[in-house]
Each structure stands twice: as structure tokens, then as C-alpha cells.
Amino acid sequence: MDKKERIYGHDRGCLPEDIFDYLNTLLEKDPKRAEVVVYLLYNSCNQFRHDYNCNNVPHTKEMEDHLENVEYARFYLIGWTKHFGVIFEPQDGAEIYLSDSFEKWFRFWDSHINGIGAKWKEFNYAVSHDEDITPYLPEKAWNDD
């Protein structure tokens, strides 16, 4: 995609080319795993953004370009949360404005994943090796009130 044609929420940024097919397959096969993967990918984008802003990575042209691609990836992943019941409004050519719905989804998963604690390595292994992650999942969905 030509740089001037990039649209937040549609451009996958630094994510792999096959991310759309991968997430669609996960969504059909294991929706909870798809939700976890979207959260983990989104959070890794946030971590890079944080590291860049805190000067934990060098501010080179290469890192600036990567940061831009990370931003596109973040908003692409935000767009995927609509499959999990999150409501948001993409704005063509502009950033997606984070909704209360997205913030609630993110806080739910962030709290749950951080609460895994000592079992993080087991959980991460299970996610990345397509093993059962059911024991690590919350009992309720993010939007169960």
C-alpha cells in the first residue's frame, strides 16, 4: 500500500502479511484464543510505543519508521476487537478514536493476563504452541456485567 494511502484500522502496519487470514481462522476455530492473541499483539505494540517514548530504544530513522508501523498495527488490532463485541468508530485517514467499550475490553484482558502471575510462562507457551488455554481463561467474558 502506498504510504499516502494508508488508513488507520485497515493498514496492518508491522504485523505479518498473513495476519488477516490467521485471525479469521482463529476466530472460526477458537474465538477465545483469537481474543487473547489480539490482546497480546496489541499489548506488544503498546510496549514498543512505551519503550520508544521513554527512550528505551534509540531514536533512529529506522525506529521512527517502525514506530509508525506499530501505530498502524495497534489500530488494525483495535479494529479486530469488533469481533468480540467492542464498539468503535474508524475514521478514514485518521486514528480510530478509542471508545469506552474498547477501554473496558482492554482493562478486562489486561487485568486478567497480569493476574496469571507465576503461570505466565505456561500460558504463553500454550498460546504460542496451539495448546489448550482454557485453564488460563477468565470464567466470564469482558462484557458480562
Secondary structure, DSSP 8 states (H G I E B T S, - for coil): --GGG--TTT--TTS-TTHHHHHHHHHHH-HHHHHHHHHHHHHHHHHHHHHHHTTSS---HHHHHHHHHHHHHHHHHHHHGGGGT---B--TTS--B--HHHHHHHHHHHHHHHTTGGGHHHHHHHHHTT---GGGS-SS-TT--
